[in-house]
Amino acid sequence: MKYQLSCGDAVPGCSARFEEDSRDRLLELVSAHAREDHGVAEVTPEMLEAIGANIVVSA
Ligand SMILES: [Zn+2]
């Protein structure tokens, strides 16, 4: 399974894309990206839920 996420789906204009074989790992990467590149001080569970809704899973 591949879990993919385009940050641009949540943040217009951001071209960052992520692909991992673990959903948890993907969310970790996205959290770090949000902190470092979008200045998000703390990624809340609500934010993770919203981000998770954009994850595309492929075989
Ligand atoms: Zn981004």
N, CA, C, O and the ligand as a Tripos MOL2 file, in Angstrom:
@<TRIPOS>MOLECULE
protein
  237   235    60     0     0
PROTEIN
NO_CHARGES

@<TRIPOS>ATOM
      1 N           0.8360   -1.1980    0.0000 N.3       1 MET1
      2 CA          0.0000    0.0000    0.0000 C.3       1 MET1
      3 C           0.8700    1.2470    0.0000 C.2       1 MET1
      4 O           1.8860    1.3200    0.6910 O.2       1 MET1
      5 N           0.4490    2.2180   -0.7860 N.am      2 LYS2
      6 CA          1.1360    3.5060   -0.8030 C.3       2 LYS2
      7 C           0.1610    4.5800   -0.3430 C.2       2 LYS2
      8 O          -0.9860    4.6430   -0.7830 O.2       2 LYS2
      9 N           0.6470    5.4040    0.5380 N.am      3 TYR3
     10 CA         -0.1630    6.5150    1.0260 C.3       3 TYR3
     11 C           0.4340    7.7950    0.4610 C.2       3 TYR3
     12 O           1.6140    8.0810    0.6650 O.2       3 TYR3
     13 N          -0.3760    8.5570   -0.2430 N.am      4 GLN4
     14 CA          0.1280    9.7630   -0.8990 C.3       4 GLN4
     15 C          -0.6750   10.9740   -0.4720 C.2       4 GLN4
     16 O          -1.8800   10.9030   -0.2270 O.2       4 GLN4
     17 N           0.0290   12.0800   -0.3920 N.am      5 LEU5
     18 CA         -0.6400   13.3160   -0.0290 C.3       5 LEU5
     19 C           0.0040   14.4840   -0.7520 C.2       5 LEU5
     20 O           1.2280   14.6010   -0.7900 O.2       5 LEU5
     21 N          -0.8150   15.3400   -1.3180 N.am      6 SER6
     22 CA         -0.3370   16.5920   -1.8870 C.3       6 SER6
     23 C          -0.7340   17.6910   -0.9160 C.2       6 SER6
     24 O          -1.9140   17.8970   -0.6330 O.2       6 SER6
     25 N           0.2730   18.3920   -0.4120 N.am      7 CYS7
     26 CA         -0.0260   19.4610    0.5490 C.3       7 CYS7
     27 C          -0.9260   20.5150   -0.0920 C.2       7 CYS7
     28 O          -1.7400   21.1430    0.5850 O.2       7 CYS7
     29 N          -0.7720   20.7010   -1.4030 N.am      8 GLY8
     30 CA         -1.5600   21.7030   -2.1100 C.3       8 GLY8
     31 C          -3.0640   21.4800   -2.0070 C.2       8 GLY8
     32 O          -3.8390   22.4140   -2.2200 O.2       8 GLY8
     33 N          -3.4940   20.2500   -1.6830 N.am      9 ASP9
     34 CA         -4.9200   19.9940   -1.5040 C.3       9 ASP9
     35 C          -5.4520   20.7410   -0.2900 C.2       9 ASP9
     36 O          -6.6180   21.1330   -0.2410 O.2       9 ASP9
     37 N          -4.5690   20.9310    0.6940 N.am     10 ALA10
     38 CA         -4.9790   21.6120    1.9240 C.3      10 ALA10
     39 C          -4.4880   23.0550    1.9590 C.2      10 ALA10
     40 O          -5.1450   23.9450    2.5000 O.2      10 ALA10
     41 N          -3.3070   23.2580    1.3630 N.am     11 VAL11
     42 CA         -2.6980   24.5890    1.3560 C.3      11 VAL11
     43 C          -2.4780   25.0190   -0.0820 C.2      11 VAL11
     44 O          -1.4910   24.6230   -0.7020 O.2      11 VAL11
     45 N          -3.3910   25.8300   -0.6250 N.am     12 PRO12
     46 CA         -3.2630   26.2610   -2.0230 C.3      12 PRO12
     47 C          -1.8940   26.8810   -2.2880 C.2      12 PRO12
     48 O          -1.4170   27.7180   -1.5220 O.2      12 PRO12
     49 N          -1.2720   26.4540   -3.3860 N.am     13 GLY13
     50 CA          0.0100   27.0340   -3.7510 C.3      13 GLY13
     51 C           1.2070   26.2330   -3.2940 C.2      13 GLY13
     52 O           2.3180   26.4510   -3.7770 O.2      13 GLY13
     53 N           1.0000   25.3050   -2.3650 N.am     14 CYS14
     54 CA          2.1300   24.4900   -1.8930 C.3      14 CYS14
     55 C           2.2770   23.2960   -2.8150 C.2      14 CYS14
     56 O           1.3030   22.6020   -3.1060 O.2      14 CYS14
     57 N           3.5030   23.0570   -3.2760 N.am     15 SER15
     58 CA          3.7160   21.9790   -4.2460 C.3      15 SER15
     59 C           4.3060   20.7300   -3.6070 C.2      15 SER15
     60 O           4.6690   19.7850   -4.3090 O.2      15 SER15
     61 N           4.4050   20.7180   -2.2860 N.am     16 ALA16
     62 CA          5.0020   19.5540   -1.6110 C.3      16 ALA16
     63 C           4.1090   18.3250   -1.7550 C.2      16 ALA16
     64 O           2.8910   18.3910   -1.5910 O.2      16 ALA16
     65 N           4.7660   17.1860   -2.0710 N.am     17 ARG17
     66 CA          4.0380   15.9280   -2.1670 C.3      17 ARG17
     67 C           4.7430   14.8900   -1.3120 C.2      17 ARG17
     68 O           5.9680   14.8870   -1.1970 O.2      17 ARG17
     69 N           3.9600   14.0180   -0.7210 N.am     18 PHE18
     70 CA          4.5380   13.0010    0.1550 C.3      18 PHE18
     71 C           4.0250   11.6300   -0.2370 C.2      18 PHE18
     72 O           2.8720   11.4720   -0.6390 O.2      18 PHE18
     73 N           4.9040   10.6370   -0.1130 N.am     19 GLU19
     74 CA          4.4920    9.2670   -0.3950 C.3      19 GLU19
     75 C           5.2220    8.3460    0.5740 C.2      19 GLU19
     76 O           6.4490    8.3720    0.6650 O.2      19 GLU19
     77 N           4.4550    7.5320    1.2950 N.am     20 GLU20
     78 CA          5.0320    6.6060    2.2620 C.3      20 GLU20
     79 C           4.2260    5.3160    2.2430 C.2      20 GLU20
     80 O           3.0980    5.2890    1.7520 O.2      20 GLU20
     81 N           4.8090    4.2450    2.7800 N.am     21 ASP21
     82 CA          4.0450    3.0030    2.8400 C.3      21 ASP21
     83 C           3.3760    2.8120    4.1930 C.2      21 ASP21
     84 O           2.7900    1.7650    4.4690 O.2      21 ASP21
     85 N           3.4730    3.8380    5.0290 N.am     22 SER22
     86 CA          2.7990    3.8020    6.3230 C.3      22 SER22
     87 C           2.0370    5.1040    6.5060 C.2      22 SER22
     88 O           2.5850    6.1880    6.3050 O.2      22 SER22
     89 N           0.7550    4.9910    6.8950 N.am     23 ARG23
     90 CA         -0.0550    6.1830    7.0910 C.3      23 ARG23
     91 C           0.4900    7.0330    8.2390 C.2      23 ARG23
     92 O           0.5160    8.2610    8.1600 O.2      23 ARG23
     93 N           0.9270    6.3550    9.3150 N.am     24 ASP24
     94 CA          1.4630    7.0930   10.4620 C.3      24 ASP24
     95 C           2.7170    7.8670   10.0730 C.2      24 ASP24
     96 O           2.9000    9.0200   10.4640 O.2      24 ASP24
     97 N           3.5750    7.2120    9.2970 N.am     25 ARG25
     98 CA          4.8190    7.8470    8.8700 C.3      25 ARG25
     99 C           4.5130    9.0560    7.9720 C.2      25 ARG25
    100 O           5.1610   10.0990    8.0690 O.2      25 ARG25
    101 N           3.5310    8.8940    7.1140 N.am     26 LEU26
    102 CA          3.1360    9.9820    6.2210 C.3      26 LEU26
    103 C           2.6680   11.1840    7.0410 C.2      26 LEU26
    104 O           3.0390   12.3240    6.7600 O.2      26 LEU26
    105 N           1.8580   10.9170    8.0450 N.am     27 LEU27
    106 CA          1.3510   12.0160    8.8750 C.3      27 LEU27
    107 C           2.4840   12.6900    9.6500 C.2      27 LEU27
    108 O           2.4510   13.8960    9.8930 O.2      27 LEU27
    109 N           3.4940   11.8870   10.0370 N.am     28 GLU28
    110 CA          4.6620   12.4630   10.7160 C.3      28 GLU28
    111 C           5.3770   13.4410    9.7840 C.2      28 GLU28
    112 O           5.7240   14.5540   10.1800 O.2      28 GLU28
    113 N           5.5920   13.0060    8.5380 N.am     29 LEU29
    114 CA          6.2860   13.8550    7.5660 C.3      29 LEU29
    115 C           5.5040   15.1350    7.3030 C.2      29 LEU29
    116 O           6.0750   16.2230    7.2280 O.2      29 LEU29
    117 N           4.1940   14.9900    7.1650 N.am     30 VAL30
    118 CA          3.3650   16.1540    6.8810 C.3      30 VAL30
    119 C           3.3660   17.1090    8.0740 C.2      30 VAL30
    120 O           3.3740   18.3270    7.8980 O.2      30 VAL30
    121 N           3.3580   16.5580    9.2760 N.am     31 SER31
    122 CA          3.4040   17.3980   10.4760 C.3      31 SER31
    123 C           4.6900   18.2140   10.5040 C.2      31 SER31
    124 O           4.6740   19.4090   10.8000 O.2      31 SER31
    125 N           5.8060   17.5520   10.1900 N.am     32 ALA32
    126 CA          7.0950   18.2450   10.1760 C.3      32 ALA32
    127 C           7.0970   19.3280    9.0940 C.2      32 ALA32
    128 O           7.6030   20.4300    9.3070 O.2      32 ALA32
    129 N           6.5310   19.0040    7.9440 N.am     33 HIS33
    130 CA          6.4480   19.9640    6.8400 C.3      33 HIS33
    131 C           5.6070   21.1740    7.2450 C.2      33 HIS33
    132 O           5.9710   22.3130    6.9500 O.2      33 HIS33
    133 N           4.4910   20.9290    7.9150 N.am     34 ALA34
    134 CA          3.6200   22.0280    8.3400 C.3      34 ALA34
    135 C           4.3520   22.9490    9.3160 C.2      34 ALA34
    136 O           4.2280   24.1720    9.2460 O.2      34 ALA34
    137 N           5.1140   22.3450   10.2230 N.am     35 ARG35
    138 CA          5.8570   23.1460   11.1980 C.3      35 ARG35
    139 C           6.9540   23.9470   10.5190 C.2      35 ARG35
    140 O           7.0880   25.1500   10.7430 O.2      35 ARG35
    141 N           7.7480   23.2640    9.6800 N.am     36 GLU36
    142 CA          8.9400   23.8970    9.1150 C.3      36 GLU36
    143 C           8.6460   24.8330    7.9500 C.2      36 GLU36
    144 O           9.2830   25.8760    7.8110 O.2      36 GLU36
    145 N           7.6810   24.4600    7.1160 N.am     37 ASP37
    146 CA          7.4550   25.2450    5.8990 C.3      37 ASP37
    147 C           6.2280   26.1400    5.9680 C.2      37 ASP37
    148 O           6.1040   27.0810    5.1840 O.2      37 ASP37
    149 N           5.3190   25.8590    6.8990 N.am     38 HIS38
    150 CA          4.1170   26.6840    6.9910 C.3      38 HIS38
    151 C           4.0100   27.3980    8.3340 C.2      38 HIS38
    152 O           3.0210   28.0820    8.6010 O.2      38 HIS38
    153 N           5.0430   27.2380    9.1890 N.am     39 GLY39
    154 CA          5.0600   27.9580   10.4420 C.3      39 GLY39
    155 C           3.9630   27.5700   11.4150 C.2      39 GLY39
    156 O           3.5670   28.3630   12.2690 O.2      39 GLY39
    157 N           3.4660   26.3280   11.2770 N.am     40 VAL40
    158 CA          2.4470   25.8490   12.2160 C.3      40 VAL40
    159 C           3.1440   25.4450   13.5090 C.2      40 VAL40
    160 O           3.9690   24.5300   13.5140 O.2      40 VAL40
    161 N           2.8170   26.1200   14.6010 N.am     41 ALA41
    162 CA          3.5040   25.8650   15.8580 C.3      41 ALA41
    163 C           3.1850   24.4710   16.3830 C.2      41 ALA41
    164 O           4.0680   23.7500   16.8480 O.2      41 ALA41
    165 N           1.9140   24.1060   16.3020 N.am     42 GLU42
    166 CA          1.5190   22.7990   16.8130 C.3      42 GLU42
    167 C           0.4760   22.1920   15.8900 C.2      42 GLU42
    168 O          -0.5450   22.8140   15.5940 O.2      42 GLU42
    169 N           0.7400   20.9770   15.4390 N.am     43 VAL43
    170 CA         -0.2250   20.2860   14.5920 C.3      43 VAL43
    171 C          -1.1990   19.5470   15.5090 C.2      43 VAL43
    172 O          -0.8270   18.5850   16.1820 O.2      43 VAL43
    173 N          -2.4250   20.0010   15.5270 N.am     44 THR44
    174 CA         -3.4240   19.4390   16.4420 C.3      44 THR44
    175 C          -4.0600   18.1800   15.8510 C.2      44 THR44
    176 O          -3.9850   17.9490   14.6440 O.2      44 THR44
    177 N          -4.6830   17.3690   16.7050 N.am     45 PRO45
    178 CA         -5.3840   16.1760   16.2010 C.3      45 PRO45
    179 C          -6.4350   16.5430   15.1650 C.2      45 PRO45
    180 O          -6.6620   15.7900   14.2180 O.2      45 PRO45
    181 N          -7.0810   17.6960   15.3350 N.am     46 GLU46
    182 CA         -8.0880   18.1290   14.3650 C.3      46 GLU46
    183 C          -7.4440   18.3930   13.0020 C.2      46 GLU46
    184 O          -7.9990   18.0520   11.9570 O.2      46 GLU46
    185 N          -6.2620   19.0060   13.0400 N.am     47 MET47
    186 CA         -5.5590   19.2640   11.7860 C.3      47 MET47
    187 C          -5.1520   17.9480   11.1240 C.2      47 MET47
    188 O          -5.2700   17.7880    9.9090 O.2      47 MET47
    189 N          -4.6750   17.0150   11.9380 N.am     48 LEU48
    190 CA         -4.2670   15.7310   11.3740 C.3      48 LEU48
    191 C          -5.4460   15.0200   10.7300 C.2      48 LEU48
    192 O          -5.3040   14.3680    9.6960 O.2      48 LEU48
    193 N          -6.6090   15.1520   11.3510 N.am     49 GLU49
    194 CA         -7.8060   14.5300   10.8100 C.3      49 GLU49
    195 C          -8.1510   15.1340    9.4510 C.2      49 GLU49
    196 O          -8.5000   14.4230    8.5080 O.2      49 GLU49
    197 N          -8.0460   16.4680    9.3700 N.am     50 ALA50
    198 CA         -8.3400   17.1640    8.1170 C.3      50 ALA50
    199 C          -7.3210   16.7810    7.0520 C.2      50 ALA50
    200 O          -7.6750   16.5680    5.8920 O.2      50 ALA50
    201 N          -6.0670   16.6950    7.4480 N.am     51 ILE51
    202 CA         -5.0170   16.2950    6.5120 C.3      51 ILE51
    203 C          -5.2620   14.8610    6.0480 C.2      51 ILE51
    204 O          -5.1500   14.5480    4.8630 O.2      51 ILE51
    205 N          -5.6010   13.9930    7.0100 N.am     52 GLY52
    206 CA         -5.8090   12.5820    6.6970 C.3      52 GLY52
    207 C          -6.9020   12.3620    5.6730 C.2      52 GLY52
    208 O          -6.8680   11.3970    4.9100 O.2      52 GLY52
    209 N          -7.8800   13.2690    5.6600 N.am     53 ALA53
    210 CA         -8.9950   13.1370    4.7260 C.3      53 ALA53
    211 C          -8.5330   13.3000    3.2780 C.2      53 ALA53
    212 O          -9.2300   12.8880    2.3510 O.2      53 ALA53
    213 N          -7.3570   13.9020    3.0860 N.am     54 ASN54
    214 CA         -6.8350   14.1280    1.7330 C.3      54 ASN54
    215 C          -5.8620   13.0440    1.2710 C.2      54 ASN54
    216 O          -5.3710   13.0820    0.1430 O.2      54 ASN54
    217 N          -5.5880   12.0820    2.1470 N.am     55 ILE55
    218 CA         -4.6220   11.0390    1.7880 C.3      55 ILE55
    219 C          -5.2210   10.1180    0.7270 C.2      55 ILE55
    220 O          -6.3690    9.6830    0.8260 O.2      55 ILE55
    221 N          -4.4100    9.8370   -0.2870 N.am     56 VAL56
    222 CA         -4.8140    8.9180   -1.3430 C.3      56 VAL56
    223 C          -4.0760    7.6000   -1.1380 C.2      56 VAL56
    224 O          -2.8490    7.5840   -1.0380 O.2      56 VAL56
    225 N          -4.8090    6.5090   -1.0770 N.am     57 VAL57
    226 CA         -4.2010    5.1920   -0.8660 C.3      57 VAL57
    227 C          -4.2440    4.4140   -2.1760 C.2      57 VAL57
    228 O          -5.2860    4.3140   -2.8240 O.2      57 VAL57
    229 N          -3.0770    3.8600   -2.5570 N.am     58 SER58
    230 CA         -3.0610    3.0260   -3.7480 C.3      58 SER58
    231 C          -2.3290    1.7190   -3.4470 C.2      58 SER58
    232 O          -1.5430    1.6480   -2.5020 O.2      58 SER58
    233 N          -2.5780    0.7230   -4.2240 N.am     59 ALA59
    234 CA         -2.0030   -0.6010   -3.9640 C.3      59 ALA59
    235 C          -0.5400   -0.6530   -4.3740 C.2      59 ALA59
    236 O           0.1060   -1.6900   -4.2270 O.2      59 ALA59
    237 ZN          2.8900   22.4990    2.2640 Zn       60 ZN60
@<TRIPOS>BOND
     1     1     2 1
     2     2     3 1
     3     3     4 2
     4     3     5 am
     5     5     6 1
     6     6     7 1
     7     7     8 2
     8     7     9 am
     9     9    10 1
    10    10    11 1
    11    11    12 2
    12    11    13 am
    13    13    14 1
    14    14    15 1
    15    15    16 2
    16    15    17 am
    17    17    18 1
    18    18    19 1
    19    19    20 2
    20    19    21 am
    21    21    22 1
    22    22    23 1
    23    23    24 2
    24    23    25 am
    25    25    26 1
    26    26    27 1
    27    27    28 2
    28    27    29 am
    29    29    30 1
    30    30    31 1
    31    31    32 2
    32    31    33 am
    33    33    34 1
    34    34    35 1
    35    35    36 2
    36    35    37 am
    37    37    38 1
    38    38    39 1
    39    39    40 2
    40    39    41 am
    41    41    42 1
    42    42    43 1
    43    43    44 2
    44    43    45 am
    45    45    46 1
    46    46    47 1
    47    47    48 2
    48    47    49 am
    49    49    50 1
    50    50    51 1
    51    51    52 2
    52    51    53 am
    53    53    54 1
    54    54    55 1
    55    55    56 2
    56    55    57 am
    57    57    58 1
    58    58    59 1
    59    59    60 2
    60    59    61 am
    61    61    62 1
    62    62    63 1
    63    63    64 2
    64    63    65 am
    65    65    66 1
    66    66    67 1
    67    67    68 2
    68    67    69 am
    69    69    70 1
    70    70    71 1
    71    71    72 2
    72    71    73 am
    73    73    74 1
    74    74    75 1
    75    75    76 2
    76    75    77 am
    77    77    78 1
    78    78    79 1
    79    79    80 2
    80    79    81 am
    81    81    82 1
    82    82    83 1
    83    83    84 2
    84    83    85 am
    85    85    86 1
    86    86    87 1
    87    87    88 2
    88    87    89 am
    89    89    90 1
    90    90    91 1
    91    91    92 2
    92    91    93 am
    93    93    94 1
    94    94    95 1
    95    95    96 2
    96    95    97 am
    97    97    98 1
    98    98    99 1
    99    99   100 2
   100    99   101 am
   101   101   102 1
   102   102   103 1
   103   103   104 2
   104   103   105 am
   105   105   106 1
   106   106   107 1
   107   107   108 2
   108   107   109 am
   109   109   110 1
   110   110   111 1
   111   111   112 2
   112   111   113 am
   113   113   114 1
   114   114   115 1
   115   115   116 2
   116   115   117 am
   117   117   118 1
   118   118   119 1
   119   119   120 2
   120   119   121 am
   121   121   122 1
   122   122   123 1
   123   123   124 2
   124   123   125 am
   125   125   126 1
   126   126   127 1
   127   127   128 2
   128   127   129 am
   129   129   130 1
   130   130   131 1
   131   131   132 2
   132   131   133 am
   133   133   134 1
   134   134   135 1
   135   135   136 2
   136   135   137 am
   137   137   138 1
   138   138   139 1
   139   139   140 2
   140   139   141 am
   141   141   142 1
   142   142   143 1
   143   143   144 2
   144   143   145 am
   145   145   146 1
   146   146   147 1
   147   147   148 2
   148   147   149 am
   149   149   150 1
   150   150   151 1
   151   151   152 2
   152   151   153 am
   153   153   154 1
   154   154   155 1
   155   155   156 2
   156   155   157 am
   157   157   158 1
   158   158   159 1
   159   159   160 2
   160   159   161 am
   161   161   162 1
   162   162   163 1
   163   163   164 2
   164   163   165 am
   165   165   166 1
   166   166   167 1
   167   167   168 2
   168   167   169 am
   169   169   170 1
   170   170   171 1
   171   171   172 2
   172   171   173 am
   173   173   174 1
   174   174   175 1
   175   175   176 2
   176   175   177 am
   177   177   178 1
   178   178   179 1
   179   179   180 2
   180   179   181 am
   181   181   182 1
   182   182   183 1
   183   183   184 2
   184   183   185 am
   185   185   186 1
   186   186   187 1
   187   187   188 2
   188   187   189 am
   189   189   190 1
   190   190   191 1
   191   191   192 2
   192   191   193 am
   193   193   194 1
   194   194   195 1
   195   195   196 2
   196   195   197 am
   197   197   198 1
   198   198   199 1
   199   199   200 2
   200   199   201 am
   201   201   202 1
   202   202   203 1
   203   203   204 2
   204   203   205 am
   205   205   206 1
   206   206   207 1
   207   207   208 2
   208   207   209 am
   209   209   210 1
   210   210   211 1
   211   211   212 2
   212   211   213 am
   213   213   214 1
   214   214   215 1
   215   215   216 2
   216   215   217 am
   217   217   218 1
   218   218   219 1
   219   219   220 2
   220   219   221 am
   221   221   222 1
   222   222   223 1
   223   223   224 2
   224   223   225 am
   225   225   226 1
   226   226   227 1
   227   227   228 2
   228   227   229 am
   229   229   230 1
   230   230   231 1
   231   231   232 2
   232   231   233 am
   233   233   234 1
   234   234   235 1
   235   235   236 2
@<TRIPOS>SUBSTRUCTURE
     1 MET1         2 RESIDUE 1 A MET
     2 LYS2         6 RESIDUE 1 A LYS
     3 TYR3        10 RESIDUE 1 A TYR
     4 GLN4        14 RESIDUE 1 A GLN
     5 LEU5        18 RESIDUE 1 A LEU
     6 SER6        22 RESIDUE 1 A SER
     7 CYS7        26 RESIDUE 1 A CYS
     8 GLY8        30 RESIDUE 1 A GLY
     9 ASP9        34 RESIDUE 1 A ASP
    10 ALA10       38 RESIDUE 1 A ALA
    11 VAL11       42 RESIDUE 1 A VAL
    12 PRO12       46 RESIDUE 1 A PRO
    13 GLY13       50 RESIDUE 1 A GLY
    14 CYS14       54 RESIDUE 1 A CYS
    15 SER15       58 RESIDUE 1 A SER
    16 ALA16       62 RESIDUE 1 A ALA
    17 ARG17       66 RESIDUE 1 A ARG
    18 PHE18       70 RESIDUE 1 A PHE
    19 GLU19       74 RESIDUE 1 A GLU
    20 GLU20       78 RESIDUE 1 A GLU
    21 ASP21       82 RESIDUE 1 A ASP
    22 SER22       86 RESIDUE 1 A SER
    23 ARG23       90 RESIDUE 1 A ARG
    24 ASP24       94 RESIDUE 1 A ASP
    25 ARG25       98 RESIDUE 1 A ARG
    26 LEU26      102 RESIDUE 1 A LEU
    27 LEU27      106 RESIDUE 1 A LEU
    28 GLU28      110 RESIDUE 1 A GLU
    29 LEU29      114 RESIDUE 1 A LEU
    30 VAL30      118 RESIDUE 1 A VAL
    31 SER31      122 RESIDUE 1 A SER
    32 ALA32      126 RESIDUE 1 A ALA
    33 HIS33      130 RESIDUE 1 A HIS
    34 ALA34      134 RESIDUE 1 A ALA
    35 ARG35      138 RESIDUE 1 A ARG
    36 GLU36      142 RESIDUE 1 A GLU
    37 ASP37      146 RESIDUE 1 A ASP
    38 HIS38      150 RESIDUE 1 A HIS
    39 GLY39      154 RESIDUE 1 A GLY
    40 VAL40      158 RESIDUE 1 A VAL
    41 ALA41      162 RESIDUE 1 A ALA
    42 GLU42      166 RESIDUE 1 A GLU
    43 VAL43      170 RESIDUE 1 A VAL
    44 THR44      174 RESIDUE 1 A THR
    45 PRO45      178 RESIDUE 1 A PRO
    46 GLU46      182 RESIDUE 1 A GLU
    47 MET47      186 RESIDUE 1 A MET
    48 LEU48      190 RESIDUE 1 A LEU
    49 GLU49      194 RESIDUE 1 A GLU
    50 ALA50      198 RESIDUE 1 A ALA
    51 ILE51      202 RESIDUE 1 A ILE
    52 GLY52      206 RESIDUE 1 A GLY
    53 ALA53      210 RESIDUE 1 A ALA
    54 ASN54      214 RESIDUE 1 A ASN
    55 ILE55      218 RESIDUE 1 A ILE
    56 VAL56      222 RESIDUE 1 A VAL
    57 VAL57      226 RESIDUE 1 A VAL
    58 SER58      230 RESIDUE 1 A SER
    59 ALA59      234 RESIDUE 1 A ALA
    60 ZN60       237 GROUP 0 **** ****
